[in-house]
Amino acid sequence: MIGWRKAFSLSDLRHGWLLALSVVVCGAFFWMDQRSASDDQFWLSVGYGVSFAVAVLWSAVNYISHIRLNAMYRQMNDIEAYVRQLAMSEEDRLELRNYLEDYAQDLTAQGRTKEQATAEAISQFKVKELLSLSKNTELFHLPAHYYLFGWTVLAWALLAALTIVGDLFEADGTGMVIAQTILAVYGAALAGLFFVYKVLDAAIHRKLQHHFS
């Protein structure tokens, strides 16, 4: 079950200004479409196309912004943090940490800085046998994008509110129609984007599994 806290972590949406730009462009050209009596649809098509392109760009940037390199594969200069990620007994961790610290001290005595010596000592043990001991050896963290459902619920709640207000006050002007349409379409698109992201997650996972197997 999706936790409500995760679904309504609305701040997890990144680069929201791009999505807002798409909404504004779409709304502006929708307004022109409703007001214009011209048969020439070229500029309207261009406007809707730009709005869609910006939305696609946002979805890509938002997805990429959430990808984080696993700390196990980052350049590390902290022996204790490195050893703590390995699935081994406390006794083995202590033995390995002492060994790496001794190795780093030898490198320091040879003229390397403490940071260089620590990073080099750790890198010597980043081999396949040791990485297989890691608790989490995924190269990238691919988070669940449950916040998209939160934004979908918010959009559809606003849609429901506008519909009720429109019925009560018989407000069915162009602005109301545009707002309702945008909330319905973008709300549905955000929900659908969750499944697109899941497909991308699965594709990346399979690609990495194949590459590192």
PASEBA-1860 file (N, C-alpha, C; in nm, 3 decimals):
! residues 213
1> MIGWRKAF> 0.085/-0.120/0.000/0.000/0.000/0.000/0.088/0.125/0.000 ~ 0.051/0.222/-0.079/0.128/0.346/-0.086/0.102/0.428/0.039 ~ 0.208/0.465/0.111/0.193/0.547/0.230/0.147/0.687/0.192 ~ 0.053/0.739/0.273/0.004/0.874/0.245/0.116/0.975/0.251 ~ 0.211/0.953/0.343/0.321/1.049/0.356/0.403/1.053/0.229 ~ 0.429/0.936/0.168/0.507/0.932/0.045/0.428/0.993/-0.071 ~ 0.299/0.963/-0.076/0.217/1.013/-0.186/0.204/1.164/-0.182 ~ 0.206/1.221/-0.062/0.187/1.365/-0.051/0.316/1.438/-0.015
9> SLSDLRHG> 0.430/1.376/-0.050/0.558/1.448/-0.043/0.569/1.532/-0.170 ~ 0.485/1.633/-0.178/0.471/1.709/-0.302/0.600/1.782/-0.340 ~ 0.685/1.809/-0.241/0.810/1.879/-0.269/0.909/1.791/-0.345 ~ 0.878/1.660/-0.357/0.967/1.570/-0.431/0.963/1.598/-0.581 ~ 0.861/1.668/-0.626/0.855/1.704/-0.768/0.963/1.808/-0.796 ~ 1.049/1.780/-0.892/1.163/1.867/-0.921/1.136/1.953/-1.046 ~ 1.200/2.068/-1.049/1.192/2.159/-1.165/1.047/2.188/-1.202 ~ 0.968/2.218/-1.100/0.826/2.244/-1.122/0.798/2.361/-1.214
17> WLLALSVV> 0.894/2.453/-1.226/0.873/2.569/-1.314/0.856/2.526/-1.459 ~ 0.921/2.416/-1.499/0.905/2.367/-1.636/0.763/2.315/-1.657 ~ 0.713/2.242/-1.559/0.576/2.191/-1.569/0.477/2.307/-1.568 ~ 0.503/2.407/-1.484/0.415/2.525/-1.480/0.417/2.598/-1.613 ~ 0.534/2.606/-1.676/0.545/2.670/-1.807/0.460/2.596/-1.910 ~ 0.464/2.464/-1.906/0.382/2.384/-1.997/0.234/2.413/-1.976 ~ 0.193/2.421/-1.850/0.052/2.449/-1.819/0.012/2.587/-1.870 ~ 0.098/2.686/-1.848/0.067/2.823/-1.891/0.056/2.831/-2.043
25> VCGAFFWM> 0.151/2.769/-2.114/0.148/2.771/-2.261/0.022/2.701/-2.312 ~ -0.008/2.587/-2.253/-0.128/2.513/-2.293/-0.253/2.596/-2.269 ~ -0.261/2.658/-2.151/-0.378/2.739/-2.118/-0.392/2.859/-2.210 ~ -0.279/2.924/-2.243/-0.283/3.042/-2.330/-0.335/3.007/-2.469 ~ -0.284/2.898/-2.525/-0.328/2.860/-2.660/-0.468/2.800/-2.659 ~ -0.506/2.739/-2.547/-0.644/2.690/-2.534/-0.740/2.809/-2.535 ~ -0.700/2.915/-2.466/-0.781/3.038/-2.464/-0.795/3.095/-2.605 ~ -0.683/3.101/-2.677/-0.686/3.151/-2.814/-0.775/3.063/-2.902
33> DQRSASDD> -0.766/2.932/-2.878/-0.846/2.837/-2.956/-0.995/2.860/-2.933 ~ -1.031/2.887/-2.807/-1.172/2.909/-2.775/-1.223/3.042/-2.828 ~ -1.135/3.141/-2.834/-1.175/3.276/-2.873/-1.164/3.301/-3.023 ~ -1.078/3.226/-3.089/-1.052/3.252/-3.231/-1.157/3.186/-3.319 ~ -1.197/3.260/-3.421/-1.293/3.207/-3.518/-1.223/3.169/-3.648 ~ -1.091/3.181/-3.649/-1.014/3.154/-3.770/-1.005/3.004/-3.796 ~ -1.001/2.969/-3.924/-0.985/2.829/-3.962/-0.839/2.787/-3.965 ~ -0.749/2.884/-3.953/-0.606/2.855/-3.956/-0.564/2.801/-3.819
41> QFWLSVGY> -0.533/2.673/-3.814/-0.498/2.607/-3.688/-0.348/2.588/-3.672 ~ -0.268/2.647/-3.762/-0.124/2.621/-3.760/-0.061/2.664/-3.628 ~ -0.083/2.791/-3.589/-0.019/2.842/-3.468/-0.074/2.776/-3.342 ~ -0.200/2.736/-3.348/-0.255/2.663/-3.234/-0.187/2.527/-3.221 ~ -0.163/2.462/-3.335/-0.094/2.332/-3.332/0.048/2.348/-3.280 ~ 0.114/2.458/-3.323/0.250/2.486/-3.275/0.248/2.507/-3.124 ~ 0.152/2.585/-3.077/0.143/2.614/-2.934/0.120/2.489/-2.850 ~ 0.025/2.405/-2.894/0.000/2.281/-2.822/0.122/2.189/-2.827
49> GVSFAVAV> 0.191/2.191/-2.942/0.311/2.109/-2.956/0.421/2.154/-2.861 ~ 0.438/2.286/-2.849/0.538/2.341/-2.756/0.503/2.303/-2.613 ~ 0.375/2.315/-2.579/0.331/2.278/-2.444/0.360/2.132/-2.414 ~ 0.332/2.045/-2.511/0.358/1.902/-2.492/0.507/1.875/-2.482 ~ 0.587/1.942/-2.567/0.732/1.922/-2.566/0.793/1.965/-2.433 ~ 0.745/2.077/-2.378/0.796/2.123/-2.249/0.759/2.024/-2.139 ~ 0.638/1.969/-2.146/0.595/1.870/-2.047/0.682/1.744/-2.055 ~ 0.714/1.701/-2.176/0.801/1.583/-2.194/0.941/1.613/-2.141
57> LWSAVNYI> 0.990/1.734/-2.171/1.122/1.775/-2.120/1.123/1.773/-1.968 ~ 1.017/1.827/-1.907/1.009/1.827/-1.761/1.011/1.684/-1.707 ~ 0.933/1.594/-1.769/0.927/1.457/-1.718/1.063/1.390/-1.722 ~ 1.143/1.420/-1.826/1.277/1.362/-1.836/1.370/1.422/-1.732 ~ 1.368/1.555/-1.718/1.455/1.622/-1.621/1.417/1.582/-1.479 ~ 1.289/1.572/-1.452/1.243/1.531/-1.319/1.290/1.390/-1.285 ~ 1.281/1.300/-1.383/1.324/1.161/-1.360/1.474/1.155/-1.333 ~ 1.552/1.223/-1.416/1.697/1.220/-1.402/1.739/1.282/-1.268
65> SHIRLNAM> 1.668/1.386/-1.225/1.703/1.455/-1.101/1.687/1.366/-0.979 ~ 1.605/1.261/-0.990/1.583/1.173/-0.876/1.681/1.056/-0.870 ~ 1.757/1.036/-0.978/1.852/0.925/-0.979/1.973/0.964/-0.896 ~ 2.011/0.878/-0.805/2.127/0.903/-0.720/2.223/0.786/-0.728 ~ 2.349/0.817/-0.745/2.451/0.713/-0.748/2.463/0.650/-0.610 ~ 2.460/0.517/-0.606/2.476/0.445/-0.481/2.607/0.486/-0.414 ~ 2.599/0.512/-0.284/2.719/0.554/-0.211/2.831/0.452/-0.221 ~ 2.795/0.325/-0.244/2.896/0.221/-0.253/2.989/0.244/-0.371
73> YRQMNDIE> 2.939/0.312/-0.474/3.016/0.329/-0.596/3.074/0.470/-0.610 ~ 3.050/0.554/-0.511/3.107/0.688/-0.516/3.254/0.684/-0.476 ~ 3.323/0.789/-0.515/3.459/0.804/-0.468/3.453/0.830/-0.319 ~ 3.509/0.740/-0.239/3.495/0.751/-0.095/3.630/0.774/-0.030 ~ 3.630/0.852/0.076/3.752/0.874/0.152/3.725/0.858/0.302 ~ 3.631/0.770/0.333/3.596/0.740/0.471/3.593/0.589/0.488 ~ 3.697/0.536/0.549/3.709/0.390/0.563/3.595/0.333/0.646 ~ 3.562/0.399/0.755/3.456/0.348/0.843/3.323/0.339/0.770
81> AYVRQLAM> 3.288/0.443/0.692/3.162/0.442/0.617/3.163/0.333/0.511 ~ 3.277/0.311/0.449/3.288/0.208/0.346/3.267/0.069/0.406 ~ 3.336/0.042/0.514/3.328/-0.091/0.577/3.189/-0.116/0.633 ~ 3.124/-0.011/0.682/2.992/-0.026/0.744/2.888/-0.076/0.644 ~ 2.910/-0.053/0.514/2.814/-0.096/0.412/2.827/-0.243/0.376 ~ 2.932/-0.308/0.422/2.956/-0.446/0.384/2.886/-0.542/0.478 ~ 2.824/-0.644/0.418/2.748/-0.742/0.496/2.843/-0.847/0.552 ~ 2.903/-0.814/0.664/2.994/-0.907/0.731/2.980/-0.886/0.882
89> SEEDRLEL> 3.036/-0.977/0.957/3.025/-0.969/1.102/3.102/-0.848/1.154 ~ 3.069/-0.808/1.277/3.137/-0.694/1.337/3.287/-0.722/1.352 ~ 3.319/-0.846/1.383/3.460/-0.883/1.398/3.534/-0.868/1.266 ~ 3.471/-0.914/1.157/3.534/-0.902/1.025/3.544/-0.756/0.982 ~ 3.441/-0.677/1.014/3.446/-0.535/0.982/3.563/-0.467/1.052 ~ 3.579/-0.500/1.181/3.687/-0.439/1.259/3.822/-0.477/1.202 ~ 3.836/-0.605/1.165/3.962/-0.652/1.108/3.992/-0.583/0.976 ~ 3.890/-0.571/0.890/3.909/-0.506/0.761/3.940/-0.357/0.779
97> RNYLEDYA> 3.868/-0.292/0.870/3.892/-0.149/0.893/4.034/-0.124/0.942 ~ 4.080/-0.208/1.035/4.217/-0.193/1.085/4.319/-0.212/0.973 ~ 4.291/-0.311/0.887/4.382/-0.337/0.776/4.388/-0.218/0.680 ~ 4.270/-0.165/0.646/4.266/-0.051/0.554/4.331/0.073/0.615 ~ 4.309/0.093/0.743/4.371/0.208/0.809/4.523/0.195/0.813 ~ 4.571/0.073/0.838/4.717/0.051/0.836/4.773/0.074/0.697 ~ 4.698/0.027/0.597/4.742/0.044/0.458/4.746/0.193/0.422 ~ 4.644/0.266/0.466/4.638/0.410/0.439/4.752/0.483/0.509
105> QDLTAQGR> 4.786/0.439/0.629/4.897/0.502/0.700/5.029/0.480/0.627 ~ 5.046/0.360/0.570/5.167/0.333/0.492/5.175/0.426/0.371 ~ 5.061/0.448/0.306/5.058/0.537/0.190/5.086/0.681/0.231 ~ 5.035/0.719/0.348/5.062/0.854/0.399/5.211/0.873/0.425 ~ 5.274/0.768/0.479/5.418/0.774/0.505/5.498/0.788/0.377 ~ 5.438/0.744/0.264/5.506/0.753/0.135/5.486/0.890/0.069 ~ 5.411/0.978/0.136/5.397/1.114/0.085/5.258/1.153/0.038 ~ 5.164/1.060/0.040/5.029/1.095/-0.002/4.956/1.168/0.110
113> TKEQATAE> 4.857/1.248/0.072/4.776/1.314/0.174/4.684/1.209/0.237 ~ 4.625/1.245/0.350/4.536/1.151/0.419/4.418/1.113/0.331 ~ 4.360/1.213/0.261/4.246/1.185/0.175/4.285/1.094/0.059 ~ 4.399/1.120/-0.004/4.445/1.038/-0.115/4.474/0.895/-0.069 ~ 4.539/0.883/0.047/4.574/0.751/0.098/4.450/0.670/0.131 ~ 4.350/0.734/0.192/4.226/0.664/0.227/4.152/0.619/0.102 ~ 4.140/0.710/0.004/4.069/0.676/-0.120/4.139/0.562/-0.193 ~ 4.272/0.564/-0.197/4.346/0.458/-0.266/4.333/0.325/-0.193
121> AISQFKVK> 4.335/0.328/-0.060/4.320/0.205/0.017/4.185/0.141/-0.010 ~ 4.081/0.224/-0.012/3.946/0.173/-0.038/3.935/0.118/-0.180 ~ 3.994/0.190/-0.276/3.982/0.148/-0.416/4.045/0.011/-0.440 ~ 4.144/-0.025/-0.360/4.210/-0.155/-0.376/4.114/-0.271/-0.347 ~ 4.010/-0.241/-0.271/3.916/-0.347/-0.232/3.783/-0.340/-0.305 ~ 3.775/-0.249/-0.401/3.652/-0.242/-0.480/3.662/-0.339/-0.597 ~ 3.664/-0.465/-0.564/3.667/-0.572/-0.663/3.537/-0.649/-0.653 ~ 3.512/-0.733/-0.750/3.382/-0.800/-0.757/3.354/-0.886/-0.634
129> ELLSLSKN> 3.456/-0.955/-0.582/3.435/-1.043/-0.467/3.389/-0.965/-0.345 ~ 3.448/-0.846/-0.324/3.411/-0.769/-0.207/3.279/-0.698/-0.227 ~ 3.253/-0.650/-0.349/3.126/-0.584/-0.376/3.009/-0.679/-0.359 ~ 3.031/-0.807/-0.380/2.924/-0.904/-0.364/2.879/-0.915/-0.220 ~ 2.960/-0.863/-0.128/2.923/-0.865/0.013/2.838/-0.745/0.054 ~ 2.823/-0.651/-0.039/2.751/-0.529/-0.004/2.605/-0.557/0.024 ~ 2.549/-0.484/0.118/2.406/-0.496/0.147/2.322/-0.446/0.031 ~ 2.376/-0.352/-0.042/2.299/-0.290/-0.150/2.394/-0.254/-0.262
137> TELFHLPA> 2.404/-0.339/-0.364/2.502/-0.318/-0.469/2.443/-0.259/-0.596 ~ 2.320/-0.212/-0.590/2.264/-0.144/-0.706/2.349/-0.021/-0.737 ~ 2.378/-0.001/-0.865/2.461/0.113/-0.903/2.388/0.244/-0.877 ~ 2.258/0.247/-0.906/2.180/0.368/-0.887/2.062/0.340/-0.795 ~ 2.027/0.441/-0.716/1.903/0.436/-0.640/1.793/0.493/-0.729 ~ 1.690/0.414/-0.756/1.578/0.458/-0.839/1.455/0.466/-0.750 ~ 1.425/0.584/-0.697/1.319/0.596/-0.596/1.181/0.578/-0.655 ~ 1.087/0.536/-0.570/0.946/0.529/-0.611/0.893/0.671/-0.623
145> HYYLFGWT> 0.818/0.696/-0.727/0.768/0.832/-0.753/0.622/0.845/-0.709 ~ 0.596/0.808/-0.584/0.458/0.812/-0.534/0.402/0.953/-0.527 ~ 0.490/1.054/-0.521/0.442/1.192/-0.513/0.359/1.230/-0.635 ~ 0.379/1.157/-0.747/0.299/1.185/-0.866/0.151/1.160/-0.840 ~ 0.122/1.058/-0.759/-0.018/1.032/-0.724/-0.072/1.145/-0.635 ~ 0.014/1.199/-0.549/-0.028/1.310/-0.465/-0.068/1.431/-0.547 ~ 0.013/1.461/-0.649/-0.020/1.573/-0.737/-0.144/1.544/-0.821 ~ -0.163/1.417/-0.858/-0.284/1.379/-0.931/-0.408/1.401/-0.845
153> VLAWALLA> -0.401/1.356/-0.720/-0.514/1.376/-0.628/-0.541/1.524/-0.609 ~ -0.435/1.603/-0.594/-0.452/1.748/-0.576/-0.519/1.811/-0.698 ~ -0.473/1.772/-0.818/-0.531/1.828/-0.941/-0.678/1.790/-0.953 ~ -0.709/1.665/-0.925/-0.848/1.621/-0.940/-0.937/1.676/-0.828 ~ -0.879/1.701/-0.711/-0.956/1.765/-0.604/-0.993/1.908/-0.643 ~ -0.897/1.979/-0.703/-0.926/2.114/-0.752/-1.030/2.110/-0.864 ~ -1.019/2.007/-0.949/-1.117/1.990/-1.057/-1.257/1.971/-0.999 ~ -1.267/1.885/-0.897/-1.397/1.860/-0.834/-1.451/1.988/-0.770
161> ALTIVGDL> -1.361/2.064/-0.705/-1.403/2.188/-0.641/-1.454/2.288/-0.744 ~ -1.382/2.302/-0.855/-1.425/2.394/-0.960/-1.558/2.350/-1.022 ~ -1.575/2.220/-1.036/-1.700/2.168/-1.092/-1.818/2.201/-1.002 ~ -1.797/2.184/-0.871/-1.904/2.215/-0.775/-1.936/2.364/-0.776 ~ -1.830/2.446/-0.776/-1.850/2.592/-0.780/-1.922/2.632/-0.908 ~ -1.880/2.571/-1.020/-1.944/2.602/-1.148/-2.091/2.567/-1.149 ~ -2.125/2.453/-1.088/-2.266/2.412/-1.084/-2.347/2.503/-0.992 ~ -2.288/2.544/-0.880/-2.360/2.627/-0.784/-2.386/2.767/-0.838
169> FEADGTGM> -2.285/2.822/-0.904/-2.295/2.961/-0.950/-2.313/2.972/-1.101 ~ -2.336/2.857/-1.165/-2.357/2.854/-1.310/-2.244/2.925/-1.383 ~ -2.122/2.898/-1.336/-2.004/2.958/-1.398/-1.946/2.859/-1.497 ~ -1.977/2.878/-1.622/-1.930/2.785/-1.725/-1.862/2.861/-1.838 ~ -1.793/2.971/-1.802/-1.724/3.051/-1.902/-1.600/2.982/-1.954 ~ -1.533/3.052/-2.046/-1.414/2.996/-2.110/-1.304/2.964/-2.009 ~ -1.281/3.056/-1.915/-1.178/3.035/-1.814/-1.203/2.911/-1.732 ~ -1.328/2.889/-1.693/-1.362/2.771/-1.614/-1.340/2.643/-1.693
177> VIAQTILA> -1.381/2.643/-1.819/-1.363/2.525/-1.904/-1.215/2.492/-1.922 ~ -1.134/2.596/-1.943/-0.990/2.576/-1.962/-0.928/2.519/-1.835 ~ -0.961/2.578/-1.720/-0.904/2.531/-1.593/-0.943/2.386/-1.567 ~ -1.069/2.351/-1.589/-1.114/2.214/-1.565/-1.046/2.116/-1.658 ~ -1.032/2.154/-1.784/-0.970/2.065/-1.882/-0.823/2.041/-1.849 ~ -0.752/2.148/-1.815/-0.610/2.135/-1.783/-0.590/2.050/-1.658 ~ -0.671/2.072/-1.556/-0.658/1.992/-1.433/-0.685/1.844/-1.461 ~ -0.785/1.816/-1.543/-0.818/1.677/-1.575/-0.707/1.611/-1.655
185> VYGAALAG> -0.658/1.681/-1.758/-0.557/1.623/-1.847/-0.423/1.607/-1.776 ~ -0.377/1.713/-1.709/-0.247/1.705/-1.644/-0.251/1.611/-1.524 ~ -0.364/1.604/-1.455/-0.376/1.509/-1.345/-0.363/1.366/-1.394 ~ -0.433/1.334/-1.503/-0.424/1.200/-1.560/-0.284/1.172/-1.613 ~ -0.221/1.275/-1.671/-0.086/1.257/-1.726/0.015/1.226/-1.615 ~ 0.001/1.292/-1.499/0.093/1.267/-1.388/0.076/1.125/-1.335 ~ -0.048/1.078/-1.330/-0.071/0.940/-1.286/-0.009/0.842/-1.386 ~ -0.028/0.869/-1.515/0.032/0.782/-1.617/0.183/0.786/-1.615
193> LFFVYKVL> 0.239/0.902/-1.579/0.384/0.917/-1.576/0.448/0.825/-1.472 ~ 0.375/0.797/-1.365/0.426/0.705/-1.263/0.459/0.570/-1.325 ~ 0.372/0.520/-1.411/0.393/0.390/-1.474/0.504/0.397/-1.580 ~ 0.515/0.512/-1.647/0.625/0.530/-1.742/0.758/0.524/-1.668 ~ 0.765/0.591/-1.553/0.888/0.588/-1.472/0.920/0.446/-1.427 ~ 0.818/0.369/-1.392/0.842/0.232/-1.349/0.898/0.147/-1.462 ~ 0.850/0.170/-1.584/0.904/0.099/-1.700/1.050/0.137/-1.721 ~ 1.082/0.265/-1.707/1.220/0.311/-1.720/1.308/0.250/-1.612
201> DAAIHRKL> 1.257/0.244/-1.488/1.332/0.183/-1.378/1.368/0.038/-1.412 ~ 1.268/-0.035/-1.461/1.290/-0.177/-1.494/1.391/-0.192/-1.607 ~ 1.383/-0.104/-1.707/1.476/-0.110/-1.820/1.619/-0.080/-1.775 ~ 1.635/0.021/-1.690/1.769/0.055/-1.639/1.824/-0.058/-1.554 ~ 1.738/-0.115/-1.471/1.781/-0.225/-1.384/1.830/-0.344/-1.467 ~ 1.753/-0.380/-1.571/1.794/-0.493/-1.656/1.924/-0.463/-1.728 ~ 1.939/-0.340/-1.775/2.060/-0.301/-1.847/2.182/-0.311/-1.756 ~ 2.169/-0.263/-1.634/2.281/-0.266/-1.540/2.313/-0.409/-1.498
209> QHHFS> 2.208/-0.489/-1.477/2.230/-0.629/-1.440/2.307/-0.701/-1.550 ~ 2.269/-0.674/-1.675/2.337/-0.738/-1.788/2.481/-0.689/-1.799 ~ 2.502/-0.558/-1.774/2.635/-0.500/-1.791/2.733/-0.550/-1.685 ~ 2.683/-0.565/-1.561/2.773/-0.601/-1.451/2.773/-0.750/-1.419 ~ 2.691/-0.827/-1.491/2.688/-0.971/-1.464/2.807/-1.041/-1.530
END
